[in-house]
Amino acid sequence: MKITIGMGSCGIAAGADEVYEALKSKGYSPTIVGCNGMCYLEPIITLNNEVYTGVTADGIDEIIAGNGSAYIPENTIEKRIALRNCGMLNPENIDEYIANGGYKALSLSSEEIIEVIKTSGLAGRGGAGFPTWFKWNAARESVSESGNKYIICNADEGDPGAFMDRAIIEGDPHSLIEGMIIGAKAIGATDGIVYVRAEYPLAIERLQIALKQARERGLLGKQSLTGSNFDIRIKAGAGAFVCGEETALIASLEGERGMPRLKPPFPAQKGYWQQPSNINNVETFSNVPWIIANGGEAFAELGNPEVKSKGTKVFALTGKIAKGGLVEIPMGRTVRDVVYSAGGGLLDGKELKAVQLGGPSGGCIPNSLIDTEIDYAALSETGAIMGSGGMVVMDDTTCMVDMARYFLDFTCKESCGKCTHCRVGNKRMLEILERICEGQGREGDIKLLEELGENIKVGSLCALGQTAPNPVLTTLKYFRNEYEDHLGQNQSGERRCTAVQCRELLTFSIVEDKCSGCTLCKRKCPSDAISGELKQHHIIDKEKCTKCGLCAEACKLGAVVFK
């Protein structure tokens, strides 16, 4: 009897560790695997290839006895390349990876590797979408004064709501290692570094185990199969979002404060310690072994041939989505496909309002553009970006002004402060958004936001500042009416929050027909704004009301309403 259990961070958070211990206590020997992408169904176990979801420690006996209800996979638009082994193999057992075809794509020369990657059309999956082969070839052709070249994996993954790199390292660390070995051979690298955020302890632990196993098999270190002494080490980063930018990451590796540097020179010419260096993220490297093993044409032919982008892209689905987790989609499919075919639509069957793509520096795609193709160029035309693959789904309960404020608050805090436009300009934009959400917006705020946003994009040194205004500019473009409502620039002239979320703009009242006069709301009110005797209709004094919402929480009859 073969039993596997999903022991990625999402599974453990859902209680998989308790299920694992319960299985062991009953005499079974479950095999751990990483996240298979269905985070919303964790904890997940497989029993003789039958999948069981939402498993509890108390429900194990029923499943073993054959009385459990197995999960029946639905038809999916997914094509798994980067995620091909996640949830399938034991990440702590190199033999399983080798038995599944791992570490067999190391025989090509550097020129042959780069040609295959060029044919594949693989672009960097960290956000910019720059051709991988071009970066590798530039580093290969660069001359190192010391003889050292470096290949670096960016596993910092700072976007809120993005967790694909973490899941790959937790579930399939050897695909990353093999991809880095191939990349090292292509550029002639002498050393490899994985820059991973310290907030990923499980990923770091499993990567350490995988590196140790690879050294023991002669894949890394002295007399390695790459024909050199190439080895990989881990650097745990402090979690600064700006270190996702490659020159800031290099500065951090060198012991400096993570701040971007002027380019050129590019890292391919002068990177880590001023030596030729190449940086790609986890998802990019994890695609490489499959591409080398199956051919560049096989990867390029995936998806819609009408779009420029090739292969697949992993998305982390969060927000008001029915099936939150990871999905890997062929390029050329649409945002609609991702949300509805892969993500199961919205929670409670609500209508889609917008999709935030590309993390805190991304933009919003409204429902009217849901048929936009998953393609770097097509998404850029909407004002959004592919980014690392974070996709936040929103329904009509989301205030787009507050959403823009939330993401801008994040980028303001994560700015390194080097550029005046980014350090000061984004702060001024945030202050305006905070005033608008608090009902204190002023005439001309919309125009000022647009002017600031465009100037910040032009005047900032790195991608953090250049893209930080995107959430504001895209919501102004597609949801301008919500800003106007907050400012009272509508037909009624009243300031209001379209999504009824910004508390300072809400008006609380008590419906007479529903009020029983129980006085619960009156007793909870901290500002003495509610009047009325026992068993009589209560009234809220709008001048005294602080809009704390405690009255609505206290009322058991739904008599307290707000709009």
N, C-alpha and C positions, 0 to 999 in steps of 0.2 A: 504494500500500500504506500503510494507516494503522496505526501502532503507538502504543499508549499504555502507559505504565508507572507503576505506583503508587509515588509518591515522597513519601508521608507519613513520619512518624517511624518507624512500624512497618516500612514497606517498606525504608527506608534501613538500619534496624538489621538487617534480614534479608539485606542485600546488594544492594538494588535499584540503588544508585549504581554498583556494579561492572557490573551488567547494562546500565545506561544508557550507561556509557562504552564498553562492548563493542559495543553497537548503533551508536553514533556512529562507532566505529573501523571498522566494516564498511560505512559509507556510508549508514546509515539515519538518519532524523530522527524519533526518538520524541517523542511529546508527553507531558509530565508531567501526572499527575493526582494527587489526594489519595487517602487511604485509602478503600476501598469497604466497609470494615467487616469483611472477611474476613482479619483480622490473622494468623490461624493458617495461612494459605496463602501468605503473602508469601515472596519477591517475586512480583508478579503483573503480567503484561503482557496486552494484547489485540492481536490481529492480525486486522484486518478483522472485528472484532466477535466473534471467537473468543477465549475467555479461557484463559490458560495460567498455571498456579500452580506455586510452588516452583521458579521459573526460575533457572538459573545462567548465568553468562557463557559457560561451555563448551557449554551446551545450546541456544544460540540458533540455530545453523545447522540443527539438526534440526527446530526449530519452523518456521523460515522455509521449509524444504524441504517442509513438510507432513507430517513424520513424528512430530511431537509429539502428545501426548495432551491434547486440549482438555478444560477443566473443564465439566461439565454441571451447571448450577444445579438445585438441588432445589426442590420446592414449598416455599414459605415463607409464614409468617403475617405477614411484615413489610409495612408500609405506610410508605413513606419520604416524609416532608415536610421535616423539619429536615435530613435527610441526602440530600435528593433529587438534589443535584448532586455529592456527594462520590464520587470515583472515576470521574466522568463528564466533568467539564470541567477545562480547564487553569486552575488557580487564579491564574495570573499573566497571564491574558489576558482583559481585560474584554469583548472582542468576543464571546467564546464565551458569557459570561454573558448579555449583551444579546440575542444570537441565540436563547438559550433562554428568552426572556421576561423577563429581568431589567430592573430599573429602569423598569418600565411601570406600577407600582402607586402612583404618586405624585400622582394627580390629585384625590383626595378632600380635603374640608375636615377640620379637626381634629375637629369634631363627628361627621362621617360615619365617620372612622377609628375613633374610640372606640366608636361604635355597632356597627360591624362586629366589632371585637375583643370587645365584650360579647356579641354573638350567638354568636361562636365558642366561648365558654367557656374561652378560653386562660388557663391558670394559670401562674404563674411556675415555670419548670423548674429553678430553682436549689436547690429543696429545700422551701421553705415552702408552695408551691402556692397563693399568694395571687392573687386575680383580677387579671389584668393591666390590664383596662379601668379598674378602680377606682383603681389607683395612678396610671394615666395621667390620669384625669379629675381626681383630687385635685391633681395637679401643674398641670394646665391651669387649674384654678379658683383656684389660689394666686396672690397678687399679689407680685411681686418688687419690692423697694424700689429696686434698682439697674437693674431691667429685664432682668437676666440670669436665665436658667433653664438647667439642665443635664440632659442625658441621659447616663447612665453605663452602660457594659457591664461586668459582673463576669465577667472571664475568668480569675479567679484559680485556680479549680478545684483546691482543695487536698486533696480526698479521695484517699487511696491506692487505686489501682485504677480511678479514673475518668479518662477521656481523651476524652469526647465533644466537649467544647468545643474542645480542642486540635485534634481531627480536623476539625471544621467550619471553623475558621480556616485550617488548613493546606490544606484541600481546597475550600473555598467561601467565601472571605472576603467576597465581594461580597454574599452573602445577609445577612451580619451588618451590613454597611454600609447596605444598603437598608433593613433592618429598623430600624436606628437613625435613618435619615433620616425614615422614616414616623413613628416614635415622637416624634422631635423636632418634626415638624409638628403632631402631635396635642397636645403639651403647650406648644408655643411656645418650644422650647429654642433658645438662642443658641449653645451649645457642646456638643460631644460628647466623651466620654473613654472609651477602652477600657483598663481596668485588667487587664493580663495579666501572669502571672508570668514573671519573667526566665528561668526554667528552660525556657521554650518559645521558643528562638531561631528555629526554622523558622517557627513561627506568627507571630512578630513580623515576621520578614522578609517573609513573604507578605502580611501585613496592610499593611505599609508600601508595598509595591508596589501593592496594590489601592487604597489611599487616594490615592496619587499619580495613578493612572489615573483615579479618580473625579473628582479636581480638574481634570485635563486635559479631561475631558468636560463640565465645568460642573455636575457633580452635587454638588460640595462647594465651599466657599469663596465668594468674592465672586460675587454675581449667580447663586447656585446655583438649581437647579430647585425648591428648597423655598420660594423667594421671599424668602430672607434670606441672610445671610452665614454660615450654619451650616457648621461644619467639625468634624472629628473628629481628636483627637490620641491618641497612645498613652502610657500610663504603665506602665512595667515595675515590677512589685511584687517585693518581696524574698522572697516565698514563704511568708508567715505564714498559717497556716490560719485564724486568727481574722479575717483580713481578708476572708473570705467573708461575714461579717456586714456588712450595708450601712453601719452607722454607723462601724464600725471601718475599713472601706474608705475612707469619706469622710475620716476622721481621717488615714489614711495619705496620701491625695491632698493634704491640706493641709500635709503635711510633719511631722505629729505621729506619735507612736507609735500603731500600730494597736490601739486599744482601743475597745470599744463604748460608746455613750452612751445615757443614759436616753431612752426614748420614752414619751409625746410630748415635744416635737414630732417628727413623723415627717419623713423627708427630703422628702416631697412639699410640706411647708410650709417647713421650714428644713433644708436639706441641705448641699451643698458651698458653703462660704463663707457659710452661713446663708441661701442662696437656694433656691427650690423646685427639687428635683432628683428624678429618677426613675432607679432602678437595676433592671436585669434582667440575666439571664445570656445567654450566647451562644446557647444552644438556643432560648430564648424569642424573642429577636430574629429568629433564622433562620426561625422559623415565620411571622412577620408578613407578609413579601411574598407568600407562598403564600395566606395567609388573605385578604388584601386582593384579590388577583387572582382567587381562586376563590369568595369569599364566606364569611361566617362560618358559614352553615348547613352548607356542605360539610365544614368542619373539625369542627363539633359532631356531625355524623352519623357520623363515623368510630368504629369500635369498637362496644362494647356499650351500647345506650341505657339499660340498667338501672343503670349506674353514674353517679355525679355527675361524675366527671372526663371531660373531652372531649379529642378529638384523639389524638395519639400520644405516646409517650415513648421516648427513646433510652436504652438500657442498655449499660453496659460490662461484658461477661462475662469474669470472671477466675476463677482458682482451679482446681479439679479438673474443668473443663469441657472437652469434646472440641473445641468450636469457639469458641475465645476471640476476642473482638473486639467490634464494635459491632452492635447490632440495634435497629431502631425498630419498636415494637409498638403497635397500636391499644389504647387504654384498654379495660379490661374483659376482656382475655384474662387467663389465669392465670399464676402463677409456673411451673406445670408446662409451659405452652405455651412460655414463654421458655427454660426449661432444656432441654427435650427436643425441641420442634419447631424452635426457632431455634438453640439451642446444641448440638444433637446428643447430648444426654445427657452422662454423666460419662465421664472418661477410663477406659479399660480396662473399661468396662461396669459399673463399681461402682455401688452403690446410694447414692442421695442421702441425706445425713444432715441437712444444714441449708443454708440460703441466708442470707447476711448482706446485708441491704439498707440502703442509705442511707449507706454509708461508715462511718468510725470512730464516728460518733454514731448509727448505725442499730442495728437489732435483728436477731435471728436468727429465721428462720421454720423450724421443723422440718419433716421430711418429711410429717408428718401434716397440715400446713396448706398443702401444696404447691398445692392448688386455690384458694387465696386469689386474688381478682381484683386485677389491676393497677389500683388506684384509691386515691387519697390516703386516703379514709376507711377503706376496707377494710384497708389495710396498717397504718394507725394502730391499729386494733382489736387487731391481733396483738401490738403492742408495737414493731413495726418502723416505719420511715418510708420514703417514696419517695426522699427526698433528691435528690441530683443525678442518680442513676441508676446508681451503682456496685452491682454484684451479684457477690458472692464465693460460689462454689459449693464445698461441702465434702462429703467422703465420710467413711467410718468411721475414717480415719487422722488425722482432725483432733480434737485435744483441745479441747473447748469452753471449758474453764477457761483454758487457755493462749491460746486465741483471744481471749477477753474481756480477758485480761491484755495481749495485744499491742495491741489497739485503745485500751485505756485508757492504756497507756504513751504512745501517740501523742498523745492529747488532753491528757494531763498536760504533755507537752513543748510543746504548741502553745497552752496557756492563756496569756492575756495577763497573768494574775495580779491583775486588778482586783478580782474577787470572792473573798471568803474561802472561800465554799462550794466554788467551782471550784478555786481555787489550793490549798487545804489539804485539802478533803474528797476530791477525786479522788486526791490523793497518798496519803492514808490508805487508800483503797480499793485502790490499786495495790500498796501494801506488803502488804496482806492477801493479795491474789491471788498475789504473788510468793512469800510464805511457803507458801501452799497448794500451788503448783506445785513447790516445793522439798521437799515432804513435812514441812513444819513448821507446818501448819495447827493451829488451836486450837479448842476447844469454843466455840461461839457465833459463829464467824466468819461463817457464813451469815446469821444474823440481823443481825449488824453490817453486813454488806455491803448488805442490803436497806434497813436504816434509813438508812445513809449515802446510798445511791443516791436514795431518795425525797426526802431533805432537800436534796441537791444540786440536784435538778431544780427544786425550789420556790424555793430561795434564790439561784440564779444569775441574773445580769443578762441574758445573751444566750443564743442557741441553742446555742453550744458547750457551756457548762456545763449547760444545761437538758437536753441530749440525751446528754452524755458517758456517763452511767451505763447507757444503753440496752443495750449489749452484755452488761453484767454482769447486769442485771435480767432480760433475756429468756433468757439461758442458765440463770439460776437458775430461771426459770419452766418452761422446757421440758427442761432437762438437769440438773435438780437432783441426779440420781443420780450424775453425774460429780463434782460437788463432794463429795458424801457419800463416794464411793469414795476421793477424794484425802485426805479427813479420816479415813478408816477407820471411817466411820459406816455400815458395811454388815454383811452377815450374817457375813462371815469376820473382820471386825475389822481387816483388813490395809489399810494405805494403798497404793493403787495408782492408776495412770492408766488409765482405761477404754480410751483409744485407744493406749496403750503409746507415748507420746511424751515425757512428762515424765521426763527422765533420772534425776533424784534419786529417783524412785519405782520405778525398774526394778530387777529382780533378775536378775543374769547367772549363767549356769551352763553347763557343758559336757556335751553328750550323749555318753555313753561309747561307744555303738555307732558314732558318727560320728568320734570323735577318733582320729587316727592317731599322736598323740604327736610331731608334727613340731616342737614347741616354738616355733612362730611367735608364738602368742598370749603365751606366757611371756616371750619376748624383748621384746615390745612393751609389756608391762604396766609402767607407771611406778611402781606402788606395791608391786611384788613380791607381788601377791595370788594368783598362779597357781603351783601346785606340780605336780611330775610329772617323771619322767625321760624321756629320748628313747625313743620308740616305746611309751610307756605313757600310759594315760588321765590327762589333766590335770584338776586340780580348782581351782575359784576359792574363795578364802577371802572369804566375804561381809563379814566384819568389816574386812578390809583394802581391799576393792574400792572404788574411787572412782567407779565407774560412768562412766568416760570413754568407753567403747565401743571403744577401740583394739583390744581382743582380737577383737571381732566383725568389725571391718574387716580384721584380719590373717588370720583363718581362711579358708582357701580351700575348706573342706569343709562349711561351714555348721554346724559342731559347736557353736559358741558361740551360745546362744540367750538371749533375755531376755523377761520378761513383767512 
